[in-house]
Amino acid sequence: MRIWFGIILLVSLIFACQSKSDQSSSGQKASVVEKLEATAFKTALQADDSEKIILDVRTAKEFNSGAIPNSINIDYLADGFGESVDGLDKSNTVYIYCKGGVRSSKAARIMEDKGFEKIIELKDGFSSY
């Protein structure tokens, strides 16, 4: 009888833990950031006929040495980056990039927290473009 009680208790604990795990994972919000390799990024950018923002988060010097056409430059490293992106339309798709992918990832997270709806990040940055 003690063995059966132990087995039932163990099975109950397993199901209880599984149930709590399922609840916590289902409560998470899906990310609005999508990372694309250079070829897929170019294709998505060219195919997107909607209002969009192409955001270069490199320094002005980097931006002036070459950029994706129609990009706007808001330096992630400059003071006030968060306030600067507040002026952008959060409902537009944002195509974001930097030199190697680190700054754009950090910038994309800030923008996601600020309520931007769709962000497409250039994986490995402009150097891969």
C-alpha positions, 0 to 999 in steps of 0.5 A: 500500500505504501508503494502505491501511495508513493507512486501516486504521489510521484506521478501527481508531482510530475503532472503538477510541475508540468502544468506550471511549466506549461502555464509560464511558457504560454504566458510569454509574448512572441518577439516582434524581431526577426533576424534575416541573413543578408540575401533574405533581408534584401529580398524582404526589403525589396518585396515590402511595398508598405510604409517602412523604415530602414534604420541604420544604427551605426555612427554618422562616420560609418553611415557616411561611408556607405549605407543601404539606400533610403536609410535613416541614421540614428546612432545607437551609441549616441545619447538619447537613442531611445528618445530619437526612435520615439519619433518613428511610426511604431506601426511601420516595419523597421528594417534595422542594421549596424556594422556587425549585428551587435548594436542593431540587436540591442537597438531592436530590443529597445524598440520592441520594448517601446512598442514597435510592431515588426522589426527585421534585423540584418543578421551579421550587419552591413558588413554582410550586405 
